[in-house]
Amino acid sequence: MSDHDFISGSKPIPLERGEGSSLYSTDGTEYLDAGASYACTPLGHSHPAVVDAVQEQVGKLTFVDSSFPVQSREDAYAALVASTPDGLESAWFCNSGTEANEAALKFARSATGNSKIIAATRSFHGRTMGSLAATWKDKYKKPFEPLAGDVEFVPYGDSEELAEAVDDETAAVILEPIQGEGGINVPSAGYLETAREVTDEAGAALVFDEVQTGMGRTGSMWACQNAGVTPDILTTAKGLGNGLPIGGVVVADWIADGAASHNATFSGGPVVTAAVHATISTLVEEEWPAHAASMGDYLTTELEARLGDEVREVRGEGLLIGIELKRGANRAARDLAINHQVLALPAGRTVLRLLPPLVIDQEEADQLVDALGAVIAPDESDS
Ligand SMILES: *Cc1c(COP(=O)(O)O)cnc(C)c1O
């Protein structure tokens, strides 16, 4: 849309306002946001708890660097660490998902003294040089090579291949508990447990990239809690500040103790951490992860009933849902937006991805199912 931005793809819908799961364009049209701009607004758009916290903080103290203690930062660190499994005891804030993974890989290297990284096929960990090196798709990588070396890829979900790849020269295994960009891929049972066992045996760090799966979306605050597996390093971003730009790394003591010099100027700024504290507090106190679990079950059941034979699969956990289509996902997403005022996201060529705000209600879920039915299984919606 912009004459000055040479990167961003354009969706010709000029948006100006948001509330809950709804977005409104400048001409007043209401859209159901089933993508939450890549899972960035778990509490829905312009949630009052976050808006109030940010407005108060920006007027009081907009920024000081992280060498000064500031209450909003202290509160955000405490809330983030409390939300993660026992064993993850300290955290560090950065500004994005790729920066969180970049830090995770650096911390793993300095804590282990090793450099080898094991990543999975179809992974996505971000677009800075280190995270990109652990990202699968050649389209994102090739034009920028050489990237940070020493990354070996193993097939996602294959416990045997993973066990074989990890040895005493491994610094880290980095995995998404459920892959997002790669197509909403849920690993087979026991895969994350195997990752835990083999990294423990080798003395390597297990990194879970929860940038997309975290913040309550899968029914627990963190997807690793569903599997009962605690990593050594957990990374987050996207929904962490309900739309404000912030990432975080939560680590076990041995990683914190072995972390060499690392920081960022904007780390844990007062305004973005005010957003983090408000977001996590509201998610936890109002039990939105449990709502995500039940709405996710409802949506998945309704989608399977409605779309039936017209799709290859409906998969995911909670409100992280992928619909594997028999045809292109881009076209379906465009049709949904233009003809049904529903905003969804592709994840790869044939997977349509639903990442609605966790606050989506049953009426909105029904609207989503109706729209998807009309686009994907039009014969049935006519009858
Ligand atoms: C989006 C994403 C990233 C990158 O986050 P940015 O904030 O865009 O840098 C990393 N990992 C996963 C799993 C993601 O979904």
The ligand as a MOL file (V3000), in Angstrom:
LIG
                    3D

  0  0  0     0  0            999 V3000
M  V30 BEGIN CTAB
M  V30 COUNTS 15 15 0 0 0
M  V30 BEGIN ATOM
M  V30 1 C 7.5270 -15.2870 13.8550 0
M  V30 2 C 8.4490 -16.2940 14.4060 0
M  V30 3 C 9.7980 -15.9830 14.6650 0
M  V30 4 C 10.3860 -14.6350 14.3330 0
M  V30 5 O 9.8410 -13.6030 15.0780 0
M  V30 6 P 10.0890 -12.0840 14.6100 0
M  V30 7 O 9.5100 -11.2680 15.7250 0
M  V30 8 O 9.3940 -11.8940 13.3070 0
M  V30 9 O 11.5510 -11.9080 14.4800 0
M  V30 10 C 10.5870 -16.9520 15.2370 0
M  V30 11 N 10.0990 -18.1740 15.5170 0
M  V30 12 C 8.8220 -18.5000 15.2970 0
M  V30 13 C 8.3360 -19.8600 15.6660 0
M  V30 14 C 7.9470 -17.5810 14.7100 0
M  V30 15 O 6.6820 -17.9210 14.4680 0
M  V30 END ATOM
M  V30 BEGIN BOND
M  V30 1 1 1 2
M  V30 2 1 2 3
M  V30 3 2 2 14
M  V30 4 1 3 4
M  V30 5 2 3 10
M  V30 6 1 4 5
M  V30 7 1 5 6
M  V30 8 2 6 7
M  V30 9 1 6 8
M  V30 10 1 6 9
M  V30 11 1 10 11
M  V30 12 2 11 12
M  V30 13 1 12 13
M  V30 14 1 12 14
M  V30 15 1 14 15
M  V30 END BOND
M  V30 END CTAB
M  END
